[in-house]
Amino acid sequence: SAFATEALTVIHGLRFAFEPGFQSVVLEGDSRSVIEKIYVDISGNRAALAMARDRVQRGEDRYWVEESPDSIVMVTNEDRRLLDPP
């Protein structure tokens, strides 16, 4: 579909920018639905920020299949509580 094609293009573009270490990227596109789906304000996705910081501090990629570090779990749980309060 057009949505999937545009989304894959965005993903490849972001990977292309990430690999050489760009710290800031401006994302532009003509598919409003794709941009809205992938855009998350940093305050709503602190777990992704924590994982990125972990990667930078360690200087290597890490993949967690069944368990993730406690620091990431804590941030994820906090984000979940903020998005879905009791």
Backbone torsions as a table, in degrees:
resi	resn	phi	psi	omega
1	SER	NA	164.8	179.0
2	ALA	-64.1	-38.9	179.6
3	PHE	-61.4	-47.6	-178.7
4	ALA	-63.9	-39.9	179.5
5	THR	-63.5	-45.4	179.2
6	GLU	-64.5	-41.8	-179.9
7	ALA	-63.3	-42.9	178.2
8	LEU	-64.7	-36.7	177.1
9	THR	-63.0	-42.0	178.1
10	VAL	-63.4	-44.7	-179.8
11	ILE	-60.1	-46.2	179.7
12	HIS	-64.5	-38.5	177.7
13	GLY	-64.2	-41.3	178.7
14	LEU	-67.4	-38.9	176.0
15	ARG	-63.1	-41.4	178.4
16	PHE	-60.3	-38.5	179.2
17	ALA	-75.8	-32.7	-176.7
18	PHE	-72.4	-40.6	-174.0
19	GLU	-56.1	-45.1	178.3
20	PRO	-80.1	-2.3	174.1
21	GLY	94.9	23.7	176.7
22	PHE	-58.5	135.2	-179.4
23	GLN	-94.0	-18.1	-178.9
24	SER	-140.5	134.8	-179.2
25	VAL	-135.5	135.3	173.6
26	VAL	-100.9	121.5	-177.6
27	LEU	-103.4	122.9	178.0
28	GLU	-126.4	146.3	177.4
29	GLY	-165.5	167.3	-179.3
30	ASP	-102.7	3.7	178.7
31	SER	-106.4	99.5	-178.5
32	ARG	-58.4	-40.1	-177.6
33	SER	-64.2	-37.8	178.3
34	VAL	-66.7	-47.0	-178.6
35	ILE	-61.4	-43.4	-180.0
36	GLU	-65.8	-35.7	-179.4
37	LYS	-70.7	-35.5	-175.5
38	ILE	-92.1	-16.4	-177.1
39	TYR	-83.4	122.7	174.4
40	VAL	-133.1	124.2	177.4
41	ASP	-60.1	144.0	-175.3
42	ILE	-57.9	-30.5	179.4
43	SER	-69.1	-20.6	179.1
44	GLY	-97.4	2.2	-178.5
45	ASN	-143.4	54.4	-178.1
46	ARG	-67.9	-23.9	178.2
47	ALA	-65.7	-41.8	177.7
48	ALA	-63.2	-40.0	177.7
49	LEU	-64.1	-41.5	179.1
50	ALA	-64.2	-39.0	178.2
51	MET	-67.7	-38.8	178.0
52	ALA	-64.8	-41.9	178.2
53	ARG	-63.7	-40.2	178.2
54	ASP	-60.7	-42.2	179.6
55	ARG	-63.7	-43.0	-179.5
56	VAL	-66.5	-43.3	-178.9
57	GLN	-63.9	-38.6	-178.4
58	ARG	-83.0	-22.7	-179.5
59	GLY	71.3	21.2	-179.9
60	GLU	-152.0	155.1	175.1
61	ASP	-77.1	144.0	176.3
62	ARG	-131.3	147.4	178.8
63	TYR	-128.4	127.3	179.7
64	TRP	-110.5	122.9	-177.4
65	VAL	-97.0	-50.5	-177.4
66	GLU	-113.9	-30.4	-178.3
67	GLU	-130.7	150.2	174.9
68	SER	-127.3	162.7	-178.5
69	PRO	-58.2	147.6	-178.7
70	ASP	-55.4	-36.5	-179.5
71	SER	-63.0	-36.7	178.8
72	ILE	-72.4	-40.3	178.6
73	VAL	-61.6	-42.5	-179.9
74	MET	-61.8	-46.4	-179.8
75	VAL	-65.1	-40.7	179.0
76	THR	-62.1	-43.7	178.6
77	ASN	-63.7	-39.6	176.9
78	GLU	-63.3	-45.8	178.0
79	ASP	-59.5	-41.7	-179.6
80	ARG	-63.3	-41.2	178.8
81	ARG	-65.3	-37.1	179.0
82	LEU	-67.8	-35.8	-178.8
83	LEU	-80.7	-28.5	-177.2
84	ASP	-136.4	74.5	-177.4
85	PRO	-64.2	154.6	-178.0
86	PRO	-65.3	NA	NA
